[in-house]
Amino acid sequence: MTASNDTLARLAAVIESRKPAAGGDPDKSYVARLFSKGDDAILKKIGEEATELVMAAKDADRQKIVYETADLWFHSLIALAQHGISPAEVLAELERREGLSGLEEFALRKLNQREGGSP
């Protein structure tokens, strides 16, 4: 089974549908509850999931690494939705970086920041 951009798009659509403004009920939906609590709750969950991923990787537990990465990605998608950003925007940024060395990309980012441009 392979995941695709479609998987992210479908998940993002479900997350959008859970926003309170879209009718998401915090009493019936975990995602709606997170949205209703705001940025601090969403960001706290991302921090927790990132920490759990680090711990799983330190233990070299392959299945836990996959599981915790899925949790981190899921909560990151909620944060993106909270700020009106689609997964397609993140994928476009990754595609922009494709073929560019990490060191070159970092140097370009620093240069853009110094010149007042975007990251």
Buried (B, 14 or more C-beta within 10 A) or exposed (E): EEEEEEEBEEBBEEBBBBBEEEEBEBEEBEBBBBBBEEEEEBBEBBEBBBEBBEEBBEEEEEEBBEBBBEBBBBBBBBBBBBEEEBBEEBEEEEEEBEEEEEEEEEEBBEEEEEEEEEE
